């Protein structure tokens, strides 16, 4: 039940060339190619975050990394060092278009890798799209990005064929590996022609505009089970509470485990290739860790919009509430703009409670003090 619309975002998705100012300084987004960094790139990125930021790196819902706390005076040096690490494109326009989710378990030279490489190379053929528009190369054995933001999707059908489909649609059209990127680019141009004032594909699909019938012919496959921390055939999967990585601790973990590379995901998880699970309290190693089931945005004072300290509250209540919990610094719900069993929304230094809804929905309780929340959280 939505009583209101989502509040308009005042900022934008930060990039490297166009960072966004937050309460703790500039946020500089890094988009790793194919969501992978070598061990040397991880260590180098951590050094940049420690030397020129505040030592915090965000793991985002688009499988990107963000250096936080960069001063305006240090921004140019951050760009130089990212470029030296081969983590930055030369063309700012193309860098901003590289919103591509890629199935994290690709192998060098497989169809997922080849399509992602081709799409990245052909970004210049795309129209001028709204900043948040993105792609999902979801071509593992079963789709994993159904609940992640992407406007144009490439998946496999139940019988293993490649399928291009628009966000919000359960049917698409079958392509082959040689024509898949052509089809994605064609759909992006169709969107730009027909979107009107809409800035994402899903609202267009929910309106009166209809895709060509040929693009709605084949049903997609059932999604894969959710990924969780633990050992994996390719290495070890770790979680990051709230998607926040301490740069020095991440660098130490990579070195201690002998990992050859790191792969980022949009689920606050990262894969260390060819590594064993380490005994560490710095990162989440178990699926039943309470922090793994709490979403919390940066909150105050890191975000200028928030009026509450979200992450301290999340740390304090972890394990004291049943089911998923979302703690949002304001009604925009950046950490989880989807329905959650329990959502606490910051407003004027206190919290509103939303049940089984979105952060901008009508609350069932208002004006909850952070000081008293700890006493009643188990009853919420």
C-alpha positions in Angstrom: 0.0 0.0 0.0 1.8 3.2 -1.2 0.4 6.3 0.3 2.9 8.6 -1.4 5.3 8.7 -4.2 9.0 8.2 -3.7 10.7 11.6 -2.9 12.8 13.0 -5.7 16.5 12.3 -5.3 18.5 15.6 -5.0 21.8 14.1 -6.2 22.8 11.7 -8.9 24.7 8.5 -9.3 28.3 9.5 -8.7 31.0 8.6 -11.2 34.7 9.0 -11.1 34.8 12.1 -13.3 31.6 13.5 -11.8 31.7 12.7 -8.1 28.9 13.6 -5.7 29.4 15.7 -2.5 28.1 14.0 0.6 28.3 14.7 4.3 31.8 13.1 4.5 33.2 14.5 1.3 33.2 13.6 -2.4 31.9 10.1 -3.3 34.0 8.8 -6.3 32.5 5.7 -8.0 34.8 3.1 -9.6 33.3 0.7 -12.2 35.6 -2.3 -12.5 35.6 -4.0 -15.9 33.4 -7.1 -15.8 33.1 -6.5 -12.0 36.6 -7.8 -11.4 39.8 -6.4 -9.9 43.1 -8.1 -9.7 44.7 -8.4 -6.3 47.1 -5.6 -7.2 44.2 -3.4 -8.3 42.4 -4.0 -5.0 45.5 -3.2 -2.9 46.1 -0.1 -5.1 42.4 1.0 -4.7 42.6 0.6 -0.9 45.8 2.7 -0.9 44.0 5.5 -2.8 41.0 5.3 -0.3 43.3 5.5 2.7 45.6 8.2 1.3 43.1 10.5 -0.4 39.7 9.5 1.1 38.5 8.6 4.6 39.5 4.9 4.3 36.0 3.7 3.5 34.9 2.0 0.3 31.3 1.4 -0.5 30.1 -1.8 -2.3 27.1 -0.6 -4.3 23.9 -2.2 -5.4 25.2 -1.9 -9.0 28.3 -3.9 -8.3 30.5 -0.9 -8.3 32.9 0.5 -5.7 32.9 4.0 -4.2 35.7 5.8 -2.5 34.3 8.1 0.2 35.6 11.2 1.9 37.6 12.6 -1.0 38.3 16.4 -0.8 37.8 18.5 -3.9 41.6 19.3 -3.8 42.4 15.5 -4.0 40.0 14.6 -6.7 42.4 15.1 -9.6 45.0 12.9 -8.0 42.4 10.2 -7.3 41.6 10.2 -11.0 45.3 9.9 -11.9 45.8 7.0 -9.6 42.7 5.2 -10.7 43.9 5.6 -14.3 47.3 4.2 -13.4 45.5 1.2 -11.9 43.6 0.7 -15.2 40.3 1.4 -13.3 39.2 4.4 -15.3 38.2 5.0 -18.9 39.7 7.9 -20.7 36.4 9.2 -22.0 34.1 10.6 -19.3 31.0 10.2 -21.4 31.6 6.5 -22.0 32.6 6.0 -18.3 29.2 7.3 -17.2 27.4 4.8 -19.5 29.2 1.8 -18.1 26.2 0.7 -15.9 26.5 -3.0 -16.6 25.7 -5.8 -14.2 27.5 -9.0 -15.1 26.9 -12.5 -13.7 29.7 -12.8 -11.2 30.8 -16.4 -12.0 31.8 -15.9 -15.6 34.9 -17.6 -16.9 37.5 -16.0 -19.2 36.2 -16.4 -22.8 32.7 -17.7 -22.0 29.6 -16.2 -23.4 29.0 -13.9 -20.5 32.5 -12.5 -20.7 32.4 -12.1 -24.5 29.0 -10.3 -24.5 30.1 -8.0 -21.6 33.3 -7.1 -23.4 31.4 -6.4 -26.7 28.8 -4.2 -25.0 31.5 -2.3 -23.2 33.3 -1.7 -26.5 30.2 -0.5 -28.2 28.9 1.9 -25.5 29.4 4.7 -28.0 26.6 3.4 -30.1 24.0 4.0 -27.4 21.8 7.0 -27.4 22.0 9.7 -24.6 20.2 7.7 -21.9 19.2 8.9 -18.4 22.0 8.5 -15.9 20.6 5.6 -13.9 19.7 3.4 -17.0 21.6 0.1 -17.0 22.1 -3.4 -18.4 22.2 -6.8 -16.9 24.3 -9.5 -18.6 22.6 -12.3 -16.5 23.7 -15.3 -18.6 24.7 -17.8 -16.0 22.9 -21.1 -15.7 19.9 -19.2 -14.0 19.3 -15.5 -13.7 20.6 -13.9 -10.5 19.7 -10.2 -11.0 15.9 -10.3 -11.0 15.7 -8.1 -7.9 18.5 -5.7 -9.1 18.1 -2.5 -11.0 18.6 -3.0 -14.8 16.5 -1.7 -17.7 17.7 -4.0 -20.5 18.4 -7.7 -19.6 20.1 -10.6 -21.3 19.2 -14.0 -19.8 18.9 -17.7 -20.7 15.5 -19.3 -21.5 14.6 -22.5 -19.6 15.9 -24.4 -22.7 19.2 -22.5 -22.6 18.7 -20.0 -25.5 19.8 -16.4 -25.1 16.9 -14.0 -24.3 16.8 -10.2 -24.5 14.0 -8.6 -22.5 13.0 -5.3 -21.0 12.8 -4.7 -17.3 9.4 -5.6 -15.9 8.7 -8.2 -18.6 8.6 -11.9 -18.2 9.0 -12.5 -22.0 11.6 -11.4 -24.5 13.0 -12.4 -27.8 15.6 -15.0 -28.6 19.0 -14.0 -30.0 22.3 -15.7 -30.4 25.7 -14.6 -29.1 26.6 -12.7 -32.3 23.4 -10.6 -32.2 22.8 -10.2 -28.5 24.6 -6.8 -28.2 22.8 -5.5 -31.4 19.5 -6.4 -29.7 20.4 -4.6 -26.5 21.4 -1.5 -28.3 18.3 -1.6 -30.5 16.1 -1.8 -27.3 18.0 1.1 -25.8 17.2 3.2 -28.9 13.6 2.1 -28.8 13.4 3.2 -25.1 14.9 6.6 -25.9 12.4 7.2 -28.7 9.3 6.1 -26.7 10.1 6.9 -23.0 8.6 10.4 -22.9 9.3 11.8 -19.4 10.1 8.4 -18.0 13.7 7.8 -16.9 13.6 4.0 -16.5 12.3 1.1 -18.6 9.9 -0.3 -16.0 7.6 2.7 -15.9 7.4 2.7 -19.7 6.3 -1.0 -19.6 3.7 -0.2 -17.0 2.2 2.6 -19.2 0.4 2.6 -22.5 3.5 2.1 -24.6 3.9 -1.5 -25.8 7.0 -3.3 -27.1 6.9 -4.9 -30.5 5.2 -8.2 -30.3 8.3 -10.0 -31.6 10.1 -8.8 -28.4 7.6 -10.5 -26.1 7.6 -14.0 -27.6 9.5 -16.3 -25.2 9.2 -16.8 -21.4 12.2 -16.3 -19.2 13.7 -18.8 -16.8 13.2 -19.2 -13.0 15.8 -17.2 -10.9 18.7 -18.8 -9.1 18.8 -19.1 -5.3 20.3 -16.1 -3.5 24.0 -16.1 -3.0 25.4 -16.2 0.6 28.8 -15.9 2.3 30.9 -19.0 2.5 33.2 -21.3 0.4 32.7 -21.4 -3.3 34.1 -23.4 -6.2 35.9 -20.2 -7.4 37.2 -19.2 -4.0 35.6 -17.6 -0.9 32.5 -15.3 -0.7 32.5 -12.6 2.1 29.8 -10.1 3.0 30.2 -6.5 3.9 27.9 -5.1 6.6 25.8 -2.3 4.9 28.1 -2.7 1.9 30.8 -0.8 3.7 34.4 -1.9 3.3 37.3 -0.7 5.5 40.1 -0.2 2.9 43.0 -1.3 5.1 41.2 -4.4 6.3 40.1 -5.4 2.8 43.7 -5.0 1.6 44.9 -7.1 4.5 42.3 -9.8 3.8 43.3 -10.0 0.1 47.0 -10.4 1.1 46.4 -12.9 3.9 44.2 -15.2 1.8 46.5 -15.1 -1.3 43.5 -14.2 -3.4 44.3 -13.6 -7.1 41.4 -11.3 -7.7 38.2 -9.8 -6.3 34.8 -9.9 -7.9 32.1 -7.5 -6.8 28.3 -8.2 -6.7 25.2 -6.0 -6.1 24.3 -7.9 -2.9 27.0 -6.6 -0.4 29.0 -9.7 -1.2 32.4 -10.1 -2.8 34.2 -13.1 -4.1 38.0 -13.6 -3.6 39.3 -15.9 -6.3 41.4 -18.9 -5.4 41.1 -18.1 -1.7 40.0 -20.0 1.4 37.6 -18.7 3.9 39.5 -16.9 6.6 38.6 -16.6 10.3 37.9 -12.9 10.4 35.5 -10.5 12.3 36.1 -7.7 9.8 33.7 -9.2 7.2 30.6 -11.4 7.2 31.4 -15.1 6.8 28.0 -16.7 7.6 24.6 -16.5 6.0 23.0 -16.4 9.5 24.9 -13.3 10.6 22.2 -10.8 11.6 24.0 -7.9 9.9 23.7 -9.7 6.6 19.9 -9.2 6.8 19.9 -5.5 7.7 20.0 -2.8 5.0 21.1 0.7 6.2 22.1 3.7 4.1 25.1 5.8 5.2 22.8 8.1 7.3 23.9 11.1 9.2 26.4 12.7 9.2 27.7 11.0 6.0 24.6 11.9 4.0 23.3 15.5 3.9 19.7 14.4 3.6 19.6 12.1 6.6 18.8 13.3 10.1 19.6 10.0 12.0 22.6 7.7 12.5 21.4 4.6 10.7 24.3 2.3 10.9 25.0 2.7 14.6 21.4 1.8 15.2 21.7 -1.2 12.9 24.8 -2.4 14.8 22.9 -2.0 18.1 19.7 -3.9 17.1 21.4 -6.7 15.1 20.0 -10.0 16.3 17.3 -8.4 18.3 14.6 -8.3 15.6 13.2 -11.1 13.5 13.1 -11.0 9.7 14.6 -8.4 7.3 15.1 -4.9 8.5 15.7 -1.7 6.5 16.9 1.4 8.3 16.7 4.4 6.0 18.0 7.9 6.8 15.2 9.5 4.9 12.1 8.5 2.8 14.1 8.0 -0.4 15.1 4.6 0.8 18.4 4.5 -1.2 19.7 1.3 0.5 16.6 -0.7 -0.3 14.0 1.0 -2.5 11.8 -2.1 -2.2 9.2 -3.5 0.2 10.6 -4.8 3.5 9.0 -6.5 6.4 10.2 -3.8 8.8 11.4 -0.4 7.8 12.5 2.4 10.1 12.6 5.8 8.3 14.5 8.8 9.7 12.6 12.1 9.9 13.6 15.1 11.9 16.0 13.1 14.2 13.5 10.4 15.0 12.1 7.3 13.2 8.8 6.3 11.6 7.9 2.7 11.3 6.6 1.2 8.0 5.3 -2.4 7.9 5.6 -4.6 4.8 6.0 -1.5 2.6 8.3 1.0 1.0 10.2 3.7 2.9 7.9 6.4 1.5 4.7 4.5 2.5 2.4 5.7 5.2 4.0 4.7 8.6 2.1 2.8 11.3 4.0 4.6 14.0 5.8 8.0 14.0 8.3 9.9 16.1 10.1 6.9 17.6 13.2 8.2 19.5 16.5 6.5 18.8 17.0 6.3 22.6 13.9 4.3 23.2 14.0 2.1 20.1 16.6 -0.2 21.7 14.1 -1.0 24.5 11.2 -1.7 22.1 12.9 -3.0 19.0 12.1 -6.7 19.8 8.4 -5.8 20.0 8.3 -3.9 16.7 
